[in-house]
Amino acid sequence: MEAEQGELSGKIKLLPIQQWFLNSHYRHKAHFNQSVMLALPHNTALDTLERALAQLHQQHDMLRAQFSKTETWQSQYQSVAACPTPKLIHLDTSGLDEQQTALALTKIHARFELGSGALWQPVLLSNDTPLTRLVLIVHHLVIDGVSWRILVEDLSRLLQGDTLSDKTSSYRQWSDVVALHPFEQQIPYWQNVLSTQQNVPYGKSQQRLTHQFDTQLTEQLLRLAPAGFNTEINDLLMSAFTRAWCNTFATNYCHLTLEGHGREHLSDHIDTSRTLGWFTSMFPVALKNDTDLSTLIIQSKETLRAIPDKGLGFSELVRRGEFSFSQLPKVSFNYLGQLDSNNDAQDQGIRMLNAHSGDASSRDNQDEMALIVNAEVRQMKLQVSIASQLDETQTTAFIEQFDAALRAVVSHSITAANPQGIKTLSDIEIGELVNEADAPIEWFFFPPGGGGAESYLQSIAPKISAPCYCFNNIYAAQEKPKDSLAYDYYQFQTLALQYAIHLKKLKPSGPYRIFGWSFGATLALEVAKLLQNEGDTVEHLVFVDPCFDYAAMHDEVFALHPEFSHLEPDRINYHYQNDPAFSSTAKVTLFSAGCAVEVAQSDSLELQLSSHIINRYLDKNQNLIEEAMQPSQVQVFTMKGSHNSWVKTPEDLIKMSEIMNTL
């Protein structure tokens, strides 16, 4: 790890979030802070506290950062001598109520100057109670949510007599790494996200509202609901937000500006785990609504997982002139997490108090946003703060819709968790890139029913002359007991939704070339439908011995072999709904099996049944493709091998690769 130790000085390259703020329209940039109120350990000595504050000031160099503007804004570290530890302010609150205390703290919030002195201020509150309260006020330019955890933890260590560890990589080192990282490859992805954005009219006087959920719902959200779809809390909140927004404004997509913590892994040599600063990234996201709650939650989760580098690249691409922060959606959501302890008893450590510590930002600093929603958990109650410039009726309707949507999402997730939850594609290794090159991915391979990416890695994929991406099989990885939601939910159409999201991350726009074998052929067809319906071009579809109209073949085998009649059909294939009216503009290449799969008496009855069904396609025209789609043109090749053996038949692999390399 590379880390600058000692007292730092000199210039710091601004991160994009700092540039955005400093170049913003905010009238009082010096009054744009964050603050916390802390209950200190009992009997904390004043000199111990002052020494701890001085050590924090020396350890965390960003607390000594200053900002100035000549032609452009600049930042630099100051020495402790040039920027001394701010003097602890003693505020007597014995004659003040909570509102008066907040007003006194607001005046302290307004004292900072960006180019002079420290941009943080400790305030010790005193009254006639034994509780010792400390307010830390820090300008947002030098702190963020993750930084608060670091700062409070370090203060706690120092008050307990411990020493601080060596510094991790500096904010300056991180900024340099971000500035050099090759984010340009993400440009098509972000262009695609922004392309369908539709903003709603706004501009009313800003309303500030708070909506609170009870302890029961909050505990269910935090402790029970995530198991349903293996989600994070934010995934569920975003699902509810999407449904609420789309229901309120009668639209299919919710376009949001999200914030990330911005500390993604870009270099093995950089570690910012104990570094203070404003690292936040801002980026756009488009989430699709769905009437089915499972689909809504899974789509939201997979869309959020598919964001490259968790959104870090967009802000840096703004700095490089590829995008503008003005392109971001005018609706934002931010989940801040659990911000306090539910234990009110005094203990040996520092506790965060749920009390107003003054106006962190000047009321003249107005956001150019239609709707800002911040959610946090305090005292085991989910609190949602809303700043809206929408019409009052729309704001009220949205809050009501969000309340109902979150309750529905939580309830459905808890149900999905029993007896076990649903895995989604991001829960496994999504796939593997073959023939990696600077060129874009040309082929996407979808897995057969009994395997994943490994089915292609040592066979056809290496013989293709262009980059290929081989997907793994989430359906095979998911256990599906009959009493589980996964048993009923997973169909080719619902699987395709997930694969399409990750395919669009890898290649945001067409033309697309898609390959599928057996189960993978049906999955590939459903993905192609989604892409075509969204306006993308699917150039080529390659099917290897597909099992179209599987139910008809299954019933034929049952009629010929009554010994299998007690076996249940392969659910996903048997219940697949063919759509013979689907007209594809893609060129279709079909490779049909050249011989039968051997049926051995030693095989299980289930395997024998499957082999008999597969062999029924040998005398079916073009594997019954016209029962599944209306292709614009089809070329058919008969392989030497069977449905199963072609993948190990050199003659078939050579022929297939030669054809695909000339398409």
C-alpha positions as CSV (number, residue, x, y, z in Angstrom):
1,M,0.0,0.0,0.0
2,E,1.2,3.5,-0.9
3,A,0.5,6.0,1.9
4,E,1.9,9.5,2.7
5,Q,2.9,9.5,6.3
6,G,3.7,12.6,8.4
7,E,2.2,16.0,8.1
8,L,1.1,16.6,4.5
9,S,1.3,19.9,2.6
10,G,0.9,21.1,-0.9
11,K,-1.7,21.0,-3.7
12,I,-4.5,18.4,-3.9
13,K,-6.2,17.6,-7.1
14,L,-9.9,18.2,-6.6
15,L,-12.3,15.2,-7.0
16,P,-15.2,15.8,-9.4
17,I,-17.7,16.0,-6.5
18,Q,-15.7,18.9,-5.1
19,Q,-15.5,20.6,-8.5
20,W,-19.3,20.2,-8.9
21,F,-19.9,21.9,-5.5
22,L,-17.4,24.7,-5.9
23,N,-18.8,25.5,-9.4
24,S,-22.4,25.2,-8.3
25,H,-24.9,28.0,-7.9
26,Y,-24.9,27.7,-4.0
27,R,-24.9,31.3,-2.6
28,H,-23.1,30.4,0.7
29,K,-20.5,27.8,-0.2
30,A,-18.8,28.2,3.2
31,H,-22.0,27.1,4.9
32,F,-22.4,23.6,3.5
33,N,-21.5,21.3,6.3
34,Q,-22.2,18.0,8.0
35,S,-22.4,17.6,11.8
36,V,-23.0,15.0,14.5
37,M,-23.9,15.3,18.2
38,L,-22.0,12.8,20.4
39,A,-22.5,11.7,23.9
40,L,-19.0,11.3,25.3
41,P,-17.9,8.7,27.9
42,H,-18.7,9.6,31.4
43,N,-16.2,11.8,33.2
44,T,-14.2,12.6,30.1
45,A,-11.6,15.1,31.2
46,L,-11.4,18.4,29.3
47,D,-7.6,18.2,28.7
48,T,-8.0,14.6,27.4
49,L,-10.7,15.8,25.0
50,E,-8.6,18.7,23.8
51,R,-5.5,16.5,23.2
52,A,-7.6,14.0,21.3
53,L,-9.0,16.8,19.0
54,A,-5.5,18.0,18.4
55,Q,-4.3,14.5,17.4
56,L,-7.3,14.2,15.0
57,H,-6.3,17.5,13.4
58,Q,-2.7,16.3,12.9
59,Q,-3.6,12.7,11.8
60,H,-6.3,13.6,9.2
61,D,-4.7,16.0,6.8
62,M,-8.0,16.9,5.0
63,L,-9.1,18.6,8.2
64,R,-6.4,21.1,7.4
65,A,-7.4,21.5,3.7
66,Q,-8.3,24.9,2.4
67,F,-9.9,26.0,-0.9
68,S,-9.3,29.2,-2.9
69,K,-10.1,30.5,-6.4
70,T,-8.1,32.5,-8.8
71,E,-9.1,31.5,-12.3
72,T,-10.2,28.1,-11.1
73,W,-10.8,26.5,-7.7
74,Q,-7.8,24.9,-6.1
75,S,-7.2,23.0,-2.8
76,Q,-4.1,22.4,-0.7
77,Y,-3.1,20.9,2.6
78,Q,-2.0,23.4,5.3
79,S,0.5,22.6,8.0
80,V,-0.6,22.5,11.6
81,A,1.4,25.7,12.2
82,A,-0.4,27.5,9.4
83,C,-3.8,26.0,10.3
84,P,-3.9,25.2,14.0
85,T,-6.4,22.9,15.7
86,P,-9.7,24.9,16.1
87,K,-10.3,26.0,19.6
88,L,-13.0,24.0,21.4
89,I,-16.1,26.2,21.8
90,H,-18.0,25.9,25.1
91,L,-21.7,26.5,24.6
92,D,-23.8,26.7,27.8
93,T,-27.2,25.3,27.0
94,S,-28.6,25.2,30.5
95,G,-31.1,28.0,29.7
96,L,-31.8,26.9,26.2
97,D,-34.4,24.6,24.8
98,E,-33.7,22.3,21.8
99,Q,-34.7,24.9,19.2
100,Q,-32.6,27.6,20.8
101,T,-29.6,25.3,21.0
102,A,-30.0,24.5,17.4
103,L,-30.1,28.2,16.5
104,A,-26.9,28.8,18.5
105,L,-25.2,25.9,16.7
106,T,-26.4,27.2,13.3
107,K,-24.5,30.5,13.9
108,I,-21.4,28.4,14.5
109,H,-22.0,26.5,11.3
110,A,-21.9,29.8,9.4
111,R,-18.5,30.9,10.6
112,F,-16.2,28.9,8.1
113,E,-14.1,30.5,5.4
114,L,-13.0,28.2,2.6
115,G,-9.6,29.8,2.2
116,S,-8.8,30.6,5.8
117,G,-8.5,28.5,9.0
118,A,-9.8,25.0,9.7
119,L,-12.9,23.7,8.1
120,W,-14.1,21.9,11.2
121,Q,-15.2,23.0,14.6
122,P,-15.8,21.1,17.9
123,V,-18.4,22.5,20.2
124,L,-18.8,21.2,23.8
125,L,-22.4,21.6,25.2
126,S,-22.7,22.0,28.9
127,N,-25.8,22.1,31.2
128,D,-26.9,20.8,34.6
129,T,-27.1,17.2,33.5
130,P,-24.2,14.7,33.8
131,L,-24.3,14.0,30.0
132,T,-21.3,15.4,28.2
133,R,-22.3,16.3,24.6
134,L,-19.9,17.2,21.8
135,V,-20.9,18.6,18.5
136,L,-18.5,18.1,15.6
137,I,-19.2,20.5,12.6
138,V,-17.2,19.8,9.5
139,H,-17.5,21.3,6.0
140,H,-18.7,18.8,3.5
141,L,-15.7,19.5,1.2
142,V,-13.6,17.5,3.6
143,I,-15.9,14.8,4.9
144,D,-18.5,12.3,3.9
145,G,-20.6,9.4,5.5
146,V,-17.7,6.9,5.6
147,S,-15.4,9.6,6.9
148,W,-17.7,10.2,9.9
149,R,-17.3,6.6,11.0
150,I,-13.5,6.9,10.8
151,L,-13.5,10.2,12.7
152,V,-15.7,9.1,15.5
153,E,-13.9,5.7,15.8
154,D,-10.6,7.5,16.1
155,L,-11.9,10.0,18.6
156,S,-13.2,7.1,20.7
157,R,-9.8,5.3,20.6
158,L,-8.0,8.5,21.7
159,L,-10.4,9.2,24.6
160,Q,-9.8,5.6,25.8
161,G,-6.0,6.1,25.7
162,D,-5.3,4.2,22.6
163,T,-3.0,5.3,19.7
164,L,-4.0,5.7,16.1
165,S,-2.6,3.5,13.4
166,D,-0.5,4.6,10.5
167,K,-2.3,6.6,7.8
168,T,-3.8,4.9,4.8
169,S,-3.4,6.4,1.3
170,S,-4.0,10.1,1.2
171,Y,-6.9,11.9,-0.5
172,R,-4.4,13.4,-2.9
173,Q,-3.1,9.9,-3.9
174,W,-6.7,8.7,-4.5
175,S,-7.5,11.7,-6.6
176,D,-4.5,11.1,-8.8
177,V,-5.5,7.4,-9.3
178,V,-9.0,8.4,-10.3
179,A,-7.7,11.0,-12.7
180,L,-5.6,8.4,-14.5
181,H,-8.1,5.5,-14.6
182,P,-9.4,4.5,-18.1
183,F,-13.1,5.2,-17.6
184,E,-13.6,6.0,-21.3
185,Q,-14.8,2.4,-22.0
186,Q,-17.9,3.2,-19.8
187,I,-19.0,6.1,-22.1
188,P,-21.5,3.9,-24.1
189,Y,-23.0,2.6,-20.8
190,W,-23.7,6.0,-19.4
191,Q,-25.0,7.3,-22.8
192,N,-27.5,4.4,-22.8
193,V,-28.7,5.2,-19.2
194,L,-29.2,8.9,-20.1
195,S,-30.9,8.3,-23.4
196,T,-34.4,7.6,-22.2
197,Q,-34.5,10.1,-19.4
198,Q,-37.7,12.1,-18.9
199,N,-38.0,14.7,-16.3
200,V,-41.2,15.9,-14.7
201,P,-42.2,19.6,-14.5
202,Y,-41.1,21.2,-11.2
203,G,-40.2,24.6,-9.8
204,K,-42.6,25.1,-6.9
205,S,-41.5,26.5,-3.6
206,Q,-39.5,23.8,-1.9
207,Q,-41.4,21.7,0.7
208,R,-39.5,19.9,3.4
209,L,-41.3,16.9,4.9
210,T,-40.5,13.9,7.0
211,H,-42.1,10.5,6.9
212,Q,-41.4,7.9,9.5
213,F,-42.0,4.1,9.6
214,D,-42.6,2.3,12.8
215,T,-40.2,0.0,14.6
216,Q,-41.9,-3.2,13.4
217,L,-41.5,-2.3,9.7
218,T,-38.0,-1.1,10.2
219,E,-36.9,-4.3,11.9
220,Q,-38.5,-6.4,9.2
221,L,-36.7,-4.3,6.5
222,L,-33.3,-4.6,8.3
223,R,-33.4,-8.1,9.6
224,L,-35.8,-10.3,7.6
225,A,-36.6,-8.9,4.2
226,P,-33.0,-9.1,2.7
227,A,-33.0,-12.9,2.8
228,G,-35.8,-13.1,0.3
229,F,-33.8,-12.0,-2.7
230,N,-30.3,-11.8,-1.1
231,T,-30.6,-8.0,-1.3
232,E,-29.1,-5.0,0.5
233,I,-31.4,-2.6,2.3
234,N,-30.9,-0.1,-0.5
235,D,-32.1,-2.6,-3.1
236,L,-35.4,-2.8,-1.4
237,L,-35.8,0.9,-0.8
238,M,-35.0,1.6,-4.4
239,S,-37.6,-1.0,-5.5
240,A,-40.2,0.7,-3.5
241,F,-39.0,4.2,-4.7
242,T,-39.3,3.0,-8.3
243,R,-42.8,1.6,-7.9
244,A,-43.9,4.8,-6.0
245,W,-42.5,7.1,-8.7
246,C,-43.9,5.2,-11.6
247,N,-47.3,4.9,-10.1
248,T,-47.4,8.6,-9.2
249,F,-46.4,9.8,-12.6
250,A,-47.7,6.9,-14.8
251,T,-44.4,6.0,-16.3
252,N,-42.4,2.7,-16.8
253,Y,-39.0,4.0,-15.7
254,C,-37.7,5.9,-12.7
255,H,-34.6,8.0,-13.6
256,L,-32.6,8.9,-10.5
257,T,-29.4,10.5,-9.4
258,L,-27.7,8.2,-6.9
259,E,-24.7,8.8,-4.7
260,G,-22.0,6.2,-4.1
261,H,-19.3,6.2,-1.3
262,G,-16.8,6.6,-4.1
263,R,-14.1,4.4,-2.6
264,E,-14.0,1.6,-5.1
265,H,-11.1,-0.6,-5.8
266,L,-9.1,0.9,-8.6
267,S,-5.5,0.0,-7.6
268,D,-3.9,-2.7,-5.4
269,H,-1.5,0.0,-4.2
270,I,-4.2,2.4,-2.8
271,D,-6.1,1.9,0.5
272,T,-8.5,4.7,1.6
273,S,-10.2,2.7,4.4
274,R,-9.0,5.1,7.1
275,T,-8.8,8.3,5.0
276,L,-11.0,11.4,5.6
277,G,-12.4,13.3,2.6
278,W,-15.4,13.9,0.3
279,F,-15.1,10.8,-1.9
280,T,-18.8,10.7,-3.0
281,S,-19.6,9.8,-6.6
282,M,-22.8,10.9,-8.3
283,F,-24.3,9.0,-11.3
284,P,-27.6,8.4,-13.1
285,V,-29.6,5.2,-12.9
286,A,-32.7,4.1,-14.8
287,L,-34.9,1.5,-12.9
288,K,-37.8,-0.2,-14.5
289,N,-41.1,-0.7,-12.8
290,D,-43.0,-4.0,-12.9
291,T,-46.4,-5.1,-11.6
292,D,-44.8,-8.3,-10.3
293,L,-43.0,-7.6,-7.1
294,S,-40.4,-10.4,-7.5
295,T,-39.5,-9.0,-10.9
296,L,-39.4,-5.4,-9.6
297,I,-37.0,-6.3,-6.8
298,I,-34.8,-8.5,-8.9
299,Q,-34.6,-6.0,-11.8
300,S,-33.7,-3.2,-9.3
301,K,-31.1,-5.4,-7.6
302,E,-29.5,-6.5,-10.9
303,T,-29.5,-3.0,-12.4
304,L,-27.7,-1.6,-9.4
305,R,-25.2,-4.5,-9.4
306,A,-24.5,-4.0,-13.1
307,I,-23.4,-0.3,-12.6
308,P,-19.7,-0.2,-13.6
309,D,-17.4,0.6,-10.7
310,K,-20.5,1.4,-8.6
311,G,-20.9,4.7,-10.5
312,L,-17.5,6.1,-9.9
313,G,-16.7,6.6,-13.5
314,F,-19.5,9.0,-14.4
315,S,-18.2,11.8,-12.2
316,E,-14.7,11.5,-13.6
317,L,-16.0,11.4,-17.2
318,V,-17.8,14.7,-16.3
319,R,-14.4,16.1,-15.4
320,R,-13.0,14.9,-18.7
321,G,-15.7,16.7,-20.6
322,E,-17.6,13.6,-21.8
323,F,-20.7,14.4,-19.8
324,S,-22.1,17.2,-17.6
325,F,-23.6,17.1,-14.1
326,S,-26.5,19.0,-15.6
327,Q,-27.5,15.8,-17.4
328,L,-28.2,14.0,-14.1
329,P,-31.9,13.3,-13.3
330,K,-33.5,15.9,-11.1
331,V,-34.6,13.3,-8.6
332,S,-32.2,11.9,-6.1
333,F,-32.3,9.2,-3.4
334,N,-29.7,8.4,-0.8
335,Y,-29.9,5.8,2.0
336,L,-27.6,6.8,4.8
337,G,-27.8,3.6,6.9
338,Q,-28.2,3.2,10.6
339,L,-26.9,6.5,12.1
340,D,-27.3,5.8,15.8
341,S,-27.5,3.1,18.5
342,N,-30.8,1.9,19.8
343,N,-29.2,1.6,23.3
344,D,-29.9,4.7,25.3
345,A,-27.8,3.6,28.3
346,Q,-24.6,5.4,29.0
347,D,-21.6,3.1,28.2
348,Q,-17.9,3.4,27.9
349,G,-17.8,4.4,24.2
350,I,-19.1,7.4,22.2
351,R,-22.8,7.4,21.2
352,M,-24.4,9.3,18.4
353,L,-27.4,11.3,19.6
354,N,-30.6,11.9,17.7
355,A,-30.7,15.6,18.2
356,H,-30.7,18.7,16.0
357,S,-27.2,20.1,15.8
358,G,-28.1,23.2,13.8
359,D,-28.6,24.0,10.1
360,A,-25.8,22.3,8.3
361,S,-26.4,24.2,5.1
362,S,-27.5,27.8,4.6
363,R,-31.1,28.1,3.7
364,D,-30.1,30.2,0.8
365,N,-28.3,27.1,-0.7
366,Q,-31.2,25.9,-2.9
367,D,-30.9,22.7,-4.9
368,E,-31.9,22.5,-8.5
369,M,-33.7,19.3,-7.9
370,A,-37.3,18.3,-8.3
371,L,-37.2,15.8,-5.5
372,I,-34.5,14.9,-2.9
373,V,-35.2,11.9,-0.7
374,N,-32.8,10.9,2.1
375,A,-33.5,7.8,4.2
376,E,-31.9,6.8,7.5
377,V,-32.5,4.6,10.5
378,R,-32.5,6.3,13.9
379,Q,-33.6,4.6,17.1
380,M,-34.8,1.6,15.0
381,K,-37.2,3.7,13.0
382,L,-36.8,4.4,9.3
383,Q,-37.0,8.1,8.7
384,V,-37.4,9.6,5.2
385,S,-36.6,13.3,4.7
386,I,-38.1,14.8,1.6
387,A,-37.3,18.1,-0.1
388,S,-39.7,18.6,-3.0
389,Q,-40.2,21.3,-5.7
390,L,-43.0,19.2,-7.2
391,D,-46.6,20.2,-7.0
392,E,-47.9,19.7,-3.5
393,T,-50.5,17.1,-4.7
394,Q,-47.8,15.2,-6.5
395,T,-45.5,15.2,-3.4
396,T,-48.3,13.9,-1.2
397,A,-49.2,11.2,-3.7
398,F,-45.6,10.1,-4.0
399,I,-45.2,9.8,-0.2
400,E,-48.4,7.7,0.1
401,Q,-47.3,5.5,-2.8
402,F,-43.8,5.1,-1.3
403,D,-45.3,4.0,2.1
404,A,-47.5,1.4,0.4
405,A,-44.8,0.2,-1.9
406,L,-42.2,-0.3,0.8
407,R,-44.7,-2.3,2.9
408,A,-45.5,-4.5,0.0
409,V,-41.8,-5.0,-0.9
410,V,-40.9,-5.9,2.6
411,S,-43.8,-8.3,3.1
412,H,-43.1,-10.0,-0.3
413,S,-39.4,-10.4,0.5
414,I,-40.2,-12.0,3.8
415,T,-42.5,-14.4,2.1
416,A,-39.9,-15.2,-0.5
417,A,-37.4,-16.1,2.2
418,N,-39.4,-19.1,3.3
419,P,-38.3,-21.8,3.0
420,Q,-35.3,-20.2,1.2
421,G,-34.7,-17.1,-0.9
422,I,-34.1,-16.6,-4.6
423,K,-30.6,-16.3,-6.0
424,T,-30.1,-13.9,-8.8
425,L,-27.4,-13.7,-11.5
426,S,-25.2,-11.2,-9.5
427,D,-25.1,-13.7,-6.6
428,I,-22.9,-16.1,-8.7
429,E,-19.9,-15.5,-11.0
430,I,-21.8,-13.9,-13.9
431,G,-19.6,-15.3,-16.7
432,E,-16.2,-15.2,-18.3
433,L,-14.7,-13.3,-21.1
434,V,-12.9,-15.3,-23.8
435,N,-10.5,-13.9,-26.4
436,E,-10.1,-10.7,-24.5
437,A,-9.0,-7.8,-26.7
438,D,-9.5,-4.0,-27.0
439,A,-12.3,-4.7,-29.4
440,P,-15.9,-4.8,-28.1
441,I,-17.5,-8.1,-27.2
442,E,-19.0,-9.6,-30.4
443,W,-20.6,-12.8,-29.1
444,F,-22.7,-13.7,-26.1
445,F,-23.0,-17.4,-25.2
446,F,-25.9,-18.6,-23.1
447,P,-25.5,-21.7,-21.0
448,P,-27.1,-25.2,-21.6
449,G,-29.4,-26.5,-18.9
450,G,-26.9,-28.7,-17.2
451,G,-23.9,-26.4,-17.2
452,G,-22.6,-22.8,-17.3
453,A,-19.8,-20.9,-19.0
454,E,-17.5,-23.9,-18.6
455,S,-19.5,-25.7,-21.4
456,Y,-17.9,-23.3,-23.9
457,L,-14.5,-22.3,-22.5
458,Q,-12.6,-25.4,-23.8
459,S,-14.7,-26.0,-26.9
460,I,-16.3,-23.4,-29.2
461,A,-15.5,-20.1,-27.6
462,P,-11.7,-20.1,-28.0
463,K,-12.1,-20.9,-31.7
464,I,-14.1,-17.7,-32.3
465,S,-11.9,-14.9,-33.7
466,A,-13.6,-12.1,-31.7
467,P,-14.1,-11.5,-28.0
468,C,-16.9,-13.7,-26.5
469,Y,-18.7,-13.6,-23.2
470,C,-19.9,-16.9,-21.8
471,F,-22.7,-16.6,-19.2
472,N,-23.1,-18.9,-16.2
473,N,-26.3,-20.6,-15.3
474,I,-28.3,-19.0,-12.5
475,Y,-31.2,-21.4,-13.0
476,A,-28.9,-24.4,-12.4
477,A,-27.4,-22.7,-9.3
478,Q,-30.8,-22.1,-7.7
479,E,-32.4,-24.8,-5.5
480,K,-36.1,-25.0,-6.3
481,P,-38.1,-27.0,-3.8
482,K,-41.8,-27.1,-4.6
483,D,-42.9,-24.9,-1.7
484,S,-40.4,-22.1,-2.7
485,L,-41.1,-19.0,-4.7
486,A,-38.2,-19.9,-7.0
487,Y,-40.1,-23.0,-8.1
488,D,-42.9,-21.0,-9.6
489,Y,-41.1,-17.8,-10.4
490,Y,-38.1,-18.9,-12.6
491,Q,-39.2,-19.1,-16.2
492,F,-37.2,-18.3,-19.4
493,Q,-38.8,-14.9,-19.5
494,T,-37.9,-13.9,-16.0
495,L,-34.4,-15.3,-16.4
496,A,-33.9,-13.3,-19.6
497,L,-34.6,-10.1,-17.7
498,Q,-31.5,-10.6,-15.6
499,Y,-29.2,-11.7,-18.4
500,A,-30.3,-8.7,-20.5
501,I,-29.4,-6.2,-17.8
502,H,-25.8,-7.6,-17.5
503,L,-25.4,-8.0,-21.3
504,K,-26.3,-4.3,-21.6
505,K,-23.6,-3.4,-19.1
506,L,-21.0,-5.4,-21.1
507,K,-22.3,-4.0,-24.5
508,P,-24.7,-1.1,-24.0
509,S,-25.9,-1.0,-27.6
510,G,-26.1,-3.3,-30.6
511,P,-25.7,-4.9,-33.0
512,Y,-25.7,-8.1,-30.9
513,R,-24.7,-11.6,-31.7
514,I,-26.2,-14.3,-29.5
515,F,-25.4,-18.0,-29.2
516,G,-27.4,-20.6,-27.3
517,W,-27.3,-24.4,-27.0
518,S,-30.4,-26.4,-25.9
519,F,-31.8,-24.6,-22.8
520,G,-29.5,-21.8,-23.7
521,A,-31.1,-21.4,-27.1
522,T,-34.5,-20.7,-25.6
523,L,-32.9,-18.3,-23.1
524,A,-31.0,-16.6,-26.0
525,L,-34.3,-16.2,-27.9
526,E,-36.0,-14.5,-24.9
527,V,-33.0,-12.2,-24.4
528,A,-33.2,-11.3,-28.1
529,K,-36.9,-10.5,-27.8
530,L,-36.2,-8.1,-24.9
531,L,-33.4,-6.4,-26.8
532,Q,-35.5,-6.0,-30.0
533,N,-38.5,-4.7,-28.0
534,E,-36.2,-2.1,-26.5
535,G,-35.1,-0.9,-30.0
536,D,-31.8,-2.7,-30.1
537,T,-30.5,-4.6,-33.2
538,V,-29.9,-8.3,-32.8
539,E,-27.7,-9.1,-35.8
540,H,-27.2,-12.9,-35.5
541,L,-28.8,-15.7,-33.5
542,V,-27.0,-19.0,-33.4
543,F,-29.0,-22.0,-32.0
544,V,-27.3,-25.3,-31.3
545,D,-29.9,-28.1,-31.3
546,P,-32.6,-26.0,-29.6
547,C,-35.6,-27.7,-27.9
548,F,-38.4,-25.5,-29.2
549,D,-42.0,-26.6,-28.4
550,Y,-40.6,-28.9,-25.8
551,A,-44.0,-29.7,-24.3
552,A,-45.2,-31.3,-27.6
553,M,-42.1,-33.5,-27.7
554,H,-42.5,-34.4,-24.1
555,D,-46.1,-35.5,-24.7
556,E,-45.1,-37.5,-27.8
557,V,-42.5,-39.4,-25.7
558,F,-45.1,-40.1,-22.9
559,A,-47.4,-41.5,-25.5
560,L,-44.7,-43.9,-26.8
561,H,-43.1,-44.7,-23.4
562,P,-45.8,-45.1,-20.7
563,E,-43.1,-46.2,-18.3
564,F,-42.2,-42.5,-17.9
565,S,-45.8,-41.4,-17.2
566,H,-45.2,-41.1,-13.4
567,L,-42.3,-38.6,-13.9
568,E,-42.9,-34.9,-13.6
569,P,-41.9,-32.9,-16.7
570,D,-38.9,-30.5,-16.8
571,R,-40.9,-27.6,-15.5
572,I,-39.1,-24.6,-17.1
573,N,-39.1,-26.2,-20.6
574,Y,-42.5,-27.8,-20.4
575,H,-44.3,-24.6,-19.4
576,Y,-42.4,-22.3,-21.8
577,Q,-44.9,-20.3,-23.7
578,N,-44.0,-20.4,-27.4
579,D,-44.6,-17.2,-29.4
580,P,-44.7,-18.2,-33.0
581,A,-45.8,-14.7,-34.0
582,F,-42.5,-13.1,-32.8
583,S,-40.8,-11.8,-35.9
584,S,-37.0,-11.4,-35.6
585,T,-34.9,-9.3,-37.9
586,A,-31.8,-11.3,-36.9
587,K,-30.1,-13.8,-39.2
588,V,-30.6,-17.2,-37.7
589,T,-28.0,-20.0,-38.0
590,L,-29.2,-23.4,-36.7
591,F,-27.0,-26.3,-36.0
592,S,-29.0,-29.5,-35.6
593,A,-27.8,-32.8,-34.1
594,G,-26.6,-35.4,-36.6
595,C,-27.2,-38.5,-34.5
596,A,-29.2,-39.7,-31.5
597,V,-28.1,-39.4,-27.8
598,E,-27.5,-42.9,-26.6
599,V,-30.1,-44.1,-24.1
600,A,-28.6,-46.6,-21.6
601,Q,-30.7,-48.7,-19.4
602,S,-28.4,-47.9,-16.6
603,D,-29.3,-44.3,-16.8
604,S,-31.8,-42.9,-14.3
605,L,-35.4,-42.7,-15.6
606,E,-35.2,-38.9,-15.6
607,L,-32.1,-39.0,-17.8
608,Q,-33.7,-41.6,-20.2
609,L,-36.7,-39.4,-20.5
610,S,-34.6,-36.4,-21.3
611,S,-32.6,-38.3,-23.9
612,H,-35.8,-39.6,-25.6
613,I,-37.2,-36.0,-25.8
614,I,-34.0,-34.6,-27.3
615,N,-33.9,-37.4,-29.9
616,R,-37.5,-36.5,-31.1
617,Y,-36.0,-33.4,-32.7
618,L,-33.9,-35.5,-35.1
619,D,-36.9,-35.8,-37.5
620,K,-38.4,-32.4,-36.8
621,N,-38.0,-29.7,-39.4
622,Q,-35.5,-27.1,-38.1
623,N,-36.0,-28.1,-34.5
624,L,-39.5,-26.7,-34.7
625,I,-38.2,-23.1,-34.8
626,E,-41.4,-21.8,-36.5
627,E,-43.2,-22.8,-33.3
628,A,-41.1,-20.3,-31.4
629,M,-40.5,-17.4,-33.8
630,Q,-40.7,-16.2,-37.4
631,P,-37.1,-15.7,-38.5
632,S,-36.3,-13.4,-41.4
633,Q,-33.8,-15.9,-42.7
634,V,-32.5,-19.3,-41.5
635,Q,-29.5,-21.3,-42.6
636,V,-29.4,-24.8,-41.2
637,F,-26.4,-27.1,-40.7
638,T,-26.4,-30.7,-39.6
639,M,-23.7,-31.6,-37.2
640,K,-21.9,-35.0,-37.0
641,G,-22.3,-35.3,-33.2
642,S,-25.4,-35.6,-31.1
643,H,-27.2,-33.1,-28.9
644,N,-24.6,-33.8,-26.2
645,S,-21.5,-34.9,-28.0
646,W,-21.0,-32.1,-30.6
647,V,-19.1,-30.0,-28.0
648,K,-16.4,-32.7,-28.0
649,T,-16.5,-33.4,-31.7
650,P,-13.6,-31.7,-33.4
651,E,-15.2,-31.7,-36.8
652,D,-18.3,-30.0,-35.5
653,L,-16.3,-27.4,-33.6
654,I,-14.2,-26.5,-36.6
655,K,-17.2,-26.3,-38.9
656,M,-19.2,-24.2,-36.4
657,S,-16.3,-21.8,-35.7
658,E,-15.6,-21.3,-39.5
659,I,-19.2,-20.4,-40.1
660,M,-19.5,-18.1,-37.1
661,N,-16.2,-16.3,-38.0
662,T,-17.6,-15.5,-41.5
663,L,-21.0,-14.2,-40.3
